[in-house]
């Protein structure tokens, strides 16, 4: 069981408020717990999974590499 699941379980089964659960589990911001709770209500346990952060690793996949000449060819010269 994940940490987020434990927090949500305490809210549902023991009747803790969002703020009480944040304090009990030492989560710095109650808004974080609120986001977890809303995600759980909307998507179930799948909503509590951690999502990857940042840019996907294969953003350029399928695009041919740009050569230096194609980058500078569109720039007007003075």
Buried (B, 14 or more C-beta within 10 A) or exposed (E): EEEBEEBBBBBEEEEBEBEBBBEBBEBEEBEBBBBBBEBBEEEEEEBBEEEEEEEEEEEEEEEEEEEEEEEEEEEEEE
